[in-house]
Amino acid sequence: MKNVFMIFLLALAAVTASAALPQPDLVAQIHFAGSQKFAIAPNAAAFTNEFSSPEAVALRAQTADKLSRWLPVWLQANVGVPVAGGAARLRPLFDDLQRAEWWMEARAPVGGRADVALAIKLDAARAQLWQANLRPFFPAASFKSGGGWLIFDSGTGSPKVGDALAQKIATPATGWLSVDINWPRLTQWIPQLHALGLPETRLSLTAPDDKLKVTGTLLFPDTLSLNLDPWQVPTGSLHQPFVSFTAVRGISAWLKGQAWAQPYRIEPSPNQAFVWALPQIPFQTFVAVPFPDAANALMQTYSRLQPIFSPSLASNPNGPVMGFSLQLTNREIHLTGVPFIAPYLQAIKEPAGQFLFGGVFPNTTRGAALPADLFTQLSARNMVLYHWEITAERFGPKLDLLPQLAQLGLMLTAHKQLDGQSAAYRWLNRVGPKLGNSVTQITQTGPAEMTCTRKSAGLFTAAEMFALANWLEADDFPGCDLSLPKRPAKLKRMHPNPAATVPAPAPAH
C-alpha cells in the first residue's frame, strides 16, 4: 500500500537527459476556493455529493483531528519549536481551511530552508484566532490583515513569499482548486515521498457543467524516454460488457528504473498493459500484457515467483504468501491454496499478438463486439494512458465488486482491511454507488512534459477512492502503514495457516 498511488505513474518512463524546470525554487503553490463558495456555485452537485454529504463531513473531521495531532510533532522535528497543546491550537484552523478561500505558497533554494506563506479569507475574530494559535509555532513569522484577508508569512528574508500572495489575492481567482506541487523538492522534508518518484504536478479543478473537470501537467526534471509503440489491444479476451478499461504504454523504461520491480524483471521488459473489469462478479478483473514470446515470458515469470512460494517462506506465519503453492502446467501458472479465488497467469495468442493474461476468476466469453469509440480514443496522438469506468458499477450497489476484491487482496497479503464501520468506509458506501462515467487521459506533450485530463461525476475513480479511504484510516496517517501486527508465537503454532481459514471479506453493511 505504500505505493498505492503508483497507479497514476504506470504511464511514466525512466529519463535520460537534463531539462530545467520552470520554477526551480518552488516547493508548492495551492489555491482553494473554499466549500462556502461551492455551496452557492452552479454545477456544484458533483462536488457536494462527494465531499459535503454527512459521511464526507464526518471523514473530513476525523482527518482534521489526525492532522492536528500529527502536525505539531512534525513541526517540532523540522522547525524545532515545541508547543504545549499544539493539537488543540491547530484543530480549529483545519476547519477554516475547509470552508474559506485560501492561497498557500512555499519556496526554498536548493538545499536551503523553506519559507511558507498562507493568505486566507477570514472575519476579524477568526483572523485573531489564527494569529494567536500560529505564533507559538512560528515566533518570527509576520501577519498582515486587509480587505478581509489574513496573510501569514513564516519567512524572515527578502523578498517575502507573502508579498507575492498579496498580489495574487488582489485579482479574483477562477476555478475551484489549483495545485502546483514540486514533489522532488518535497522529499527534502518528507523523505518517504522519494519512493513514489513523482514529478512536479500542476492540476486545476473546475465544473463547467454537471461534471467535474481536472486538467493538469506533469513536469519532469529530465527528458522522458518513451517508446509509444502502436497499441496491441487484446481483442480476443477483452469483450463487452466491461465496466472499466485501462490501457497504458511507454512503461518499459519506467519499469527498468523501479527498484521494487527488479526481482521480478522479465526480458524484454513489457511496454504496454491492459486492465479491465466485468460487472456483477467481484473477482472478474483481468490484465493482459503484450510480449513477443509469451511462453518464454511465462517461464521467466515462474522462475521469478517460485522462490517466493518456496516451503521455507510459505511456513512463515507472518508472510503474505503462507500456505500458497505455485504450479506451472503447460502454458499456465496457478496459485493454489488461496481462499475464495484461483489466481492464474496464461500465455495466449491473440489477433494483436502474444500476451500474458491473468486474473483470479474465469473470463466468461460473450459475443458483443468492442465499441468503435474505444479504438477512436486510443488513436489520439501520443496517448500514454487511457482509463474509462462507470464508477458506480466498479463499486457495486453494496460495495461488493472492486472493494471486495481489494479487501481480499489486503487480507491475503497480511494487510489491514478497511473496517466496515469506519468513517472512510461509510463515505465510500454513500458516494461510490452514485457516481457515473469517468474518463482519464494522459498524453506526452513535450520532451519532459505530460498533460492529463479527467472528466467525471466525482473527483476520483473507484480504485483511487478505495486507496484514499485506506490511507485516511491508516493508524499512522499521514503515513500509510497497513501491515497487520505480528501474532504471538503461541498463536503461530496453533494456527500455522490462517490464510486458509479466515472468513470471506464481505463488506459490512
C-alpha positions in Angstrom: 0.0 0.0 0.0 3.0 2.3 0.3 3.0 2.6 -3.5 -0.8 2.7 -3.8 -0.8 6.0 -5.8 1.7 4.5 -8.3 -1.3 3.6 -10.4 -1.0 7.1 -11.8 2.6 6.5 -12.7 2.3 3.4 -14.8 2.2 5.9 -17.6 5.6 7.3 -16.8 9.0 6.1 -18.1 12.6 6.5 -16.9 14.6 9.5 -18.0 17.9 10.1 -19.9 18.8 13.8 -20.3 18.6 17.0 -18.4 15.8 19.6 -18.8 15.3 22.6 -16.4 12.0 23.1 -14.5 10.3 26.4 -14.9 10.4 27.4 -11.2 13.4 25.6 -9.5 12.7 27.2 -6.1 9.0 26.3 -5.9 8.0 23.7 -3.4 4.2 24.1 -3.6 1.5 26.5 -4.6 -2.2 25.9 -3.9 -5.4 27.9 -4.3 -8.7 26.6 -2.8 -11.9 28.5 -3.4 -13.5 27.1 -0.2 -16.6 25.0 0.4 -18.6 28.1 1.2 -18.3 29.1 -2.5 -19.2 25.6 -3.7 -22.5 25.6 -1.7 -23.8 28.5 -3.9 -22.0 27.7 -7.2 -23.8 26.4 -10.2 -22.9 22.9 -11.3 -21.8 22.0 -7.7 -23.8 18.8 -7.4 -20.9 16.5 -8.3 -18.6 18.1 -5.8 -21.0 18.3 -2.9 -22.1 14.7 -3.5 -18.5 13.6 -2.9 -17.4 16.0 -0.2 -20.4 17.6 1.5 -22.6 14.6 2.5 -22.8 13.8 6.2 -20.5 10.9 5.7 -18.0 13.1 3.9 -18.2 15.8 6.7 -17.5 13.1 9.3 -14.5 11.8 7.4 -13.2 15.4 6.9 -13.5 16.0 10.7 -11.7 12.8 11.5 -8.9 13.6 9.1 -8.6 17.1 10.6 -8.3 15.6 14.0 -5.5 13.3 12.9 -3.6 16.1 11.1 -3.9 18.4 14.1 -2.2 15.8 16.2 0.5 15.0 13.7 1.5 18.4 12.6 2.8 19.8 15.9 5.1 16.7 16.2 6.3 17.3 12.6 6.8 21.0 13.2 8.8 20.4 16.4 11.1 18.0 14.5 11.6 20.3 11.5 11.2 23.8 13.0 12.5 23.0 16.5 9.8 24.8 18.4 7.8 22.6 20.9 4.3 24.0 21.6 2.2 22.8 24.6 -1.3 21.9 23.5 -0.3 22.2 19.9 -3.1 19.9 18.6 -5.8 22.0 20.3 -4.3 25.2 18.8 -4.2 23.8 15.2 -7.5 21.9 15.2 -9.9 24.9 14.6 -7.6 26.2 11.8 -8.2 23.0 9.8 -12.0 23.8 9.8 -11.3 27.2 8.3 -9.0 25.6 5.6 -12.1 23.6 4.5 -14.6 26.4 4.5 -12.7 29.6 3.5 -10.8 30.6 0.4 -7.0 30.5 0.7 -3.7 30.6 -1.1 -0.6 28.8 0.0 2.9 29.1 -1.3 6.2 27.5 -0.2 9.6 28.2 -1.8 13.1 27.2 -0.9 16.5 27.4 -2.6 18.1 24.0 -3.3 19.4 22.7 0.0 18.0 25.7 1.8 15.3 26.4 4.3 11.7 26.7 3.1 9.6 29.8 3.5 5.9 29.3 3.7 3.1 31.9 3.3 -0.7 31.5 3.6 -3.4 34.0 2.7 -6.8 33.1 3.9 -10.1 35.0 3.8 -11.4 35.4 7.4 -13.5 37.6 9.5 -11.8 39.7 12.2 -12.4 37.2 15.0 -11.1 34.2 13.1 -8.1 36.2 11.9 -7.2 37.0 15.6 -7.6 33.3 16.4 -5.2 32.3 13.7 -2.5 34.8 14.8 -2.8 33.7 18.5 -2.7 30.0 17.6 0.1 30.1 15.0 2.5 32.5 16.6 3.8 30.0 19.2 4.9 27.7 16.3 6.5 30.5 14.3 7.7 33.2 16.7 9.5 35.1 13.8 6.5 35.0 11.5 4.7 38.1 10.2 0.9 38.6 10.0 -0.8 41.2 7.8 -4.6 41.9 7.6 -6.5 43.8 5.0 -9.6 43.5 2.7 -10.9 40.5 4.7 -7.6 38.6 4.2 -5.0 37.4 6.7 -1.5 36.8 5.3 0.8 34.6 7.3 4.5 34.5 6.3 7.0 32.3 8.1 10.0 33.8 6.2 12.4 36.4 7.6 14.3 37.1 4.4 13.5 39.4 1.4 11.6 39.2 -0.8 8.9 37.6 1.2 6.7 34.9 -0.2 3.7 36.6 1.4 4.2 39.7 -0.8 3.7 37.5 -3.9 0.4 36.2 -2.4 -0.8 39.7 -1.7 -0.6 40.4 -5.4 -2.5 37.1 -6.2 -5.4 37.8 -3.9 -5.8 41.3 -5.4 -7.3 39.6 -8.5 -10.3 37.2 -8.0 -9.2 33.7 -8.9 -11.1 31.4 -11.3 -11.7 27.7 -10.7 -12.3 25.7 -7.6 -8.9 24.3 -6.9 -5.4 24.7 -8.4 -2.3 22.9 -7.3 1.4 23.1 -8.2 3.5 20.7 -6.2 7.1 20.0 -6.8 7.3 16.5 -5.3 11.0 16.0 -5.8 11.7 19.2 -3.7 9.3 18.0 -1.0 11.4 14.9 -0.4 13.9 17.1 1.4 11.3 17.4 4.2 9.2 14.2 3.6 11.8 11.5 2.6 9.0 8.9 2.2 7.9 10.6 -1.0 11.1 9.6 -2.7 9.9 6.1 -3.4 7.0 7.4 -5.4 9.2 9.2 -7.9 6.5 11.8 -8.6 7.3 14.7 -11.0 6.2 18.3 -10.4 2.4 18.3 -10.8 0.1 21.1 -11.8 -3.6 20.4 -11.5 -6.8 22.6 -11.7 -10.4 21.6 -10.9 -13.4 23.2 -12.5 -17.1 22.4 -13.0 -18.0 23.7 -16.5 -21.2 21.6 -16.5 -22.7 18.8 -14.3 -19.3 17.0 -14.3 -16.1 17.9 -12.6 -13.1 18.6 -14.9 -9.5 18.1 -13.9 -6.7 19.3 -16.2 -3.0 19.1 -15.4 0.6 19.0 -16.4 3.4 16.7 -15.2 6.8 18.4 -15.4 9.7 16.1 -15.2 13.2 17.1 -14.2 14.7 15.2 -17.1 13.7 14.4 -20.7 11.4 11.4 -21.0 12.4 8.3 -22.9 9.1 6.9 -24.0 8.5 4.2 -26.7 4.9 4.7 -27.8 4.5 1.6 -29.9 1.2 1.1 -31.7 -1.4 -0.3 -29.3 -1.8 -4.1 -29.1 -5.3 -4.4 -27.8 -6.2 -8.0 -26.7 -9.5 -8.1 -28.7 -9.9 -11.8 -28.2 -10.0 -11.7 -24.4 -11.5 -8.2 -23.9 -15.2 -8.2 -24.5 -18.4 -6.4 -23.5 -20.0 -5.7 -21.2 -17.0 -4.3 -19.3 -17.4 -1.5 -16.7 -13.8 -0.3 -16.7 -10.9 -0.3 -19.1 -7.3 0.9 -18.7 -4.6 1.0 -21.4 -1.1 2.2 -20.8 2.1 2.2 -22.9 5.6 3.5 -22.8 6.3 1.8 -19.4 9.3 -0.3 -20.4 12.0 2.2 -19.3 10.0 3.2 -16.2 9.8 -0.5 -15.1 13.5 -0.9 -15.6 14.1 2.0 -13.2 11.9 0.7 -10.4 13.9 -1.0 -7.6 10.8 -2.9 -6.4 10.4 -4.5 -9.9 13.9 -5.8 -10.3 13.4 -9.2 -8.6 10.5 -9.8 -11.0 12.1 -8.4 -14.1 11.2 -10.1 -17.4 13.2 -9.6 -20.6 12.3 -7.9 -22.8 10.6 -5.5 -20.4 6.9 -5.1 -21.2 5.9 -1.7 -22.7 2.1 -1.9 -22.6 -0.6 -3.2 -20.2 -4.4 -3.5 -20.3 -6.7 -3.9 -17.3 -10.5 -4.3 -17.4 -13.3 -5.5 -15.3 -16.7 -7.1 -15.9 -19.9 -6.2 -14.0 -21.7 -8.2 -11.3 -19.0 -10.6 -10.2 -16.4 -9.0 -7.8 -13.5 -11.1 -9.0 -13.7 -10.6 -12.8 -10.9 -8.1 -13.2 -8.3 -9.0 -15.8 -4.9 -7.9 -17.0 -3.2 -8.5 -20.4 0.5 -7.6 -21.1 1.9 -8.0 -24.7 5.2 -9.9 -25.2 7.0 -11.0 -28.4 7.2 -14.6 -26.9 4.5 -15.1 -24.2 5.6 -18.7 -23.5 9.1 -17.5 -22.7 7.8 -14.6 -20.6 5.6 -17.1 -18.6 8.6 -19.3 -17.9 10.6 -16.2 -16.7 7.7 -15.2 -14.5 7.5 -18.6 -12.9 11.2 -18.7 -12.2 11.0 -15.2 -10.6 7.9 -16.0 -8.5 8.6 -19.6 -7.5 11.2 -18.8 -4.8 8.6 -16.5 -3.1 6.3 -19.5 -2.6 9.0 -22.0 -1.5 8.3 -24.0 1.6 10.8 -22.1 3.7 8.9 -18.8 3.0 5.4 -20.3 3.0 5.9 -21.6 6.5 6.4 -18.1 7.9 3.1 -17.3 9.6 3.7 -13.5 9.1 4.5 -13.8 5.4 2.0 -12.7 2.8 2.1 -16.0 0.9 1.8 -18.5 3.7 0.3 -21.8 2.6 0.1 -20.9 -1.1 1.7 -23.0 -3.8 2.8 -22.0 -7.3 2.2 -24.6 -10.0 3.2 -24.5 -13.7 1.2 -26.6 -16.1 1.7 -26.3 -19.9 1.1 -22.6 -20.7 -0.4 -21.6 -17.4 0.7 -20.7 -13.8 -1.8 -21.4 -10.9 -1.6 -20.2 -7.4 -3.3 -22.8 -5.2 -4.3 -22.8 -1.6 -5.8 -19.3 -1.9 -9.3 -18.9 -0.4 -12.2 -17.8 -2.5 -10.3 -17.2 -5.7 -8.0 -19.1 -8.1 -5.2 -16.7 -9.4 -3.8 -17.7 -12.8 -1.4 -16.4 -15.5 -1.6 -17.7 -19.0 0.4 -17.4 -22.2 -2.1 -16.7 -25.0 -2.1 -15.8 -28.7 -4.4 -13.1 -29.9 -5.0 -11.4 -33.3 -2.9 -8.5 -32.0 0.0 -10.7 -30.8 1.0 -12.7 -27.8 0.1 -11.8 -24.2 0.5 -12.8 -20.6 -3.2 -12.9 -19.5 -4.0 -13.0 -15.8 -7.0 -13.0 -13.4 -8.4 -14.5 -10.3 -11.7 -15.7 -11.8 -12.6 -17.2 -15.2 -13.1 -14.8 -18.0 -16.6 -15.5 -19.3 -16.9 -15.2 -23.1 -19.6 -13.1 -24.8 -20.0 -12.2 -28.4 -20.6 -8.5 -28.2 -18.2 -6.5 -30.4 -15.9 -3.9 -28.8 -17.2 -0.4 -29.2 -15.6 1.6 -32.1 -15.2 4.6 -29.8 -12.7 2.7 -27.7 -10.3 2.5 -30.7 -11.0 6.1 -31.5 -9.9 7.2 -28.1 -6.7 5.2 -28.2 -5.9 6.7 -31.6 -5.2 10.1 -30.1 -1.6 11.2 -30.8 1.0 10.4 -28.1 -1.6 8.9 -25.8 0.2 7.3 -22.8 -2.7 6.3 -20.6 -6.5 6.0 -21.2 -8.9 5.0 -18.4 -12.7 4.7 -18.6 -15.1 3.4 -16.0 -18.6 3.5 -14.7 -17.5 4.3 -11.2 -20.8 3.2 -9.5 -20.6 -0.2 -11.2 -17.0 -0.7 -10.2 -18.1 -0.2 -6.6 -21.3 -2.3 -6.9 -24.6 -1.4 -5.2 -23.3 -2.5 -1.8 -19.5 -2.1 -2.3 -19.5 -5.7 -3.4 -17.3 -5.5 -6.5 -13.9 -3.8 -6.6 -13.9 -3.2 -2.8 -14.5 -6.9 -2.1 -11.6 -7.9 -4.4 -9.4 -5.2 -2.8 -10.3 -6.3 0.7 -9.4 -9.9 -0.2 -6.1 -8.7 -1.6 -5.3 -6.9 1.7 -6.2 -9.9 3.7 -4.1 -12.3 1.7 -1.1 -10.0 1.8 -1.3 -9.6 5.6 -2.5 -6.0 5.5 -5.2 -4.3 7.5 -8.6 -4.4 5.8 -10.8 -1.3 5.6 -13.2 -1.5 8.6 -16.8 -1.7 7.5 -17.8 0.7 10.4 -15.1 3.2 9.7 -15.8 6.8 8.6 -14.0 6.2 5.3 -16.0 3.1 4.6 -19.2 4.9 5.3 -18.1 7.6 2.9 -17.4 5.1 0.2 -20.8 3.4 0.7 -22.6 6.8 0.5 -20.7 8.2 -2.5 -19.4 5.4 -4.6 -22.6 3.7 -5.8 -23.9 7.1 -7.1 -21.0 8.0 -9.4 -21.2 7.7 -13.2 -18.8 7.8 -16.1 -15.2 8.8 -15.6 -12.6 9.3 -18.3 -8.9 10.0 -17.8 -6.3 10.6 -20.5 -2.6 11.2 -20.2 -0.6 12.3 -23.3 3.0 13.3 -23.8 3.1 16.9 -24.9 6.8 17.7 -24.7 10.2 16.2 -24.2 9.8 16.4 -20.4 6.1 17.0 -20.1 2.8 15.1 -19.9 -0.7 16.5 -19.9 -3.6 14.8 -18.1 -7.4 15.4 -18.3 -10.3 13.9 -16.4 -14.0 14.5 -16.7 -16.2 12.6 -14.3 -19.1 12.8 -11.9 -16.7 12.6 -9.0 -13.1 13.7 -8.5 -11.7 10.1 -8.0 -12.0 6.8 -9.7 -13.2 3.8 -7.7 -9.7 2.4 -7.2 -8.4 5.9 -6.1 -11.3 6.3 -3.7 -10.7 2.9 -2.1 -6.9 3.7 -1.8 -7.7 7.1 -0.4 -10.1 5.6 2.2 -7.4 3.1 3.3 -4.8 5.8 3.6 -7.1 8.1 5.7 -7.8 5.2 8.0 -4.2 4.1 8.4 -3.1 4.1 12.1 0.0 6.2 11.3 -1.8 8.7 9.0 -0.5 10.7 7.1 1.8 7.7 6.8 0.3 4.6 5.2 1.4 1.6 7.1 -1.4 -1.0 6.8 0.7 -4.0 7.9 -1.0 -6.3 10.4 0.8 -6.7 13.8 2.7 -9.9 14.2 0.9 -12.6 16.0 2.3 -14.1 19.3 4.5 -17.2 18.9 1.9 -19.4 20.7 -0.8 -18.3 18.2 1.5 -19.1 15.3 1.8 -22.7 16.4 -1.9 -23.1 17.0 -2.8 -21.6 13.5 0.1 -22.3 11.1 -2.0 -21.4 8.1 -4.6 -18.8 9.0 -5.0 -17.6 5.4 -6.8 -20.8 4.6 -9.3 -20.4 7.5 -10.3 -16.8 7.6 -13.9 -15.9 6.7 -14.8 -14.2 3.4 -14.1 -10.5 3.4 -17.7 -9.4 2.7 -18.1 -5.7 3.3 -20.1 -4.7 6.3 -23.5 -3.0 5.6 
